[in-house]
Amino acid sequence: MRIGKISENEKKVRFNVEIYCTNCNKKVPGGLLTGEKYYGTESFKKELELFKKTYLCGICRDKKRTSK
């Protein structure tokens, strides 16, 4: 999954972070991908923390979408 900014022709950084669904607390498999320049910056860290606090797994996201 991509997060943050990736410029054209920029090297990509793949990293693993433990992410859990905020609704069912299920661990989400897979890693994240971002641009080399963006990785490790303050805005990247803020975006990652917000992502971890608001992430819904596919099942919970579908339930939320279809309930409306």
N, C-alpha and C positions, 0 to 999 in steps of 0.2 A: 504494500500500500504506500502511496506517495504522500509525503507531508512536507509542507513548506515550499520553498522556491527552488526550481531547477532551471537554470538558464540553458539556452541552446549550446550544444557542444561542451557542456560542463561535465566534469567527472561526477559520478553519482556515488554516494556513500550508503551502503546497506548496513543496518544495525538492528539489533533485537532488543526490544523492551517488553517487559511483562505488562500486558494490557488485559484488563478484566472488564467485562460488561458491567455497566453501572446499574443495570436492572436485575439480572439473574446471577451476577458474580461469576460467570463462566470465563475461564481463561481463553483468550483469543489466540489462535496459532498464527505463525508467520512473522515476518519482519517488516521493517519500514524502510523507505528509501527517500533520500533528500540530496540536494546539491552540496558539493564539497565546500563552497563558500558560505553557505547558510548554516551548515552543521556546526554546532557548538556556540552559536551567537546567542545573545540574550533573548532576542525575539524568537529564536528557535526553541529555546528552553521554555519560554512562556507558552508558545503554541503547543508544545508537546504535553505540558502539564494540563492545559485546558482540554486537549484531545483525550487524555487519560481520564479526566473527570466527567466527560460527557459522552464517551463512546458507548454505543449500543451494538451488540452482536446482531447478526443478520436476522435471527429468529425474533428477537425483541423489536428490532427496527420494523420488520414486516407486521408484527402484531400491532404496533403503534400506528403504522400507516393505514392498515385496513380497518382499525377501530373507528376512524374518523368518518 
